[in-house]
Amino acid sequence: MEQINKVTPKEVEQLVEEGKNTIIVDVREDDEVAQGMIRTAKHIPLEKIPHSLDELDQTKDYIVVCRSGNRSMMAASFMDERGFNVSNMEGGMLDWEGEVVL
């Protein structure tokens, strides 16, 4: 298995602020997302990732996010194996200091 790229929450925050064409996928459960998520993130719970890939554009860059970085790494690995350009946000939302939306 290829090594998955890792990005820090600060790097993700900078990408969001700059309006970069990177899609953030939040794989947390509904109740976790209800407590706040990154403004531009697309919510796809982890168990729905395998069924949602056809909705995603393989020409775009993705950053996967969860609470601590473990579930997002599983999702990132799954997406990587299917040809997506994907990174995992280290530390997850526990380390996120940027703006969140409810």
PyMOL commands that set and color helices and strands:
alter all, ss='L'
color gray80, all
select helices_A, chain A and resi 9-18+30-33+46-55+70-81+92-94
alter helices_A, ss='H'
color red, helices_A
select strands_A, chain A and resi 5-7+22-26+37-38+42-43+61-65+85-89+100-101
alter strands_A, ss='S'
color yellow, strands_A
deselect
rebuild
show_as cartoon
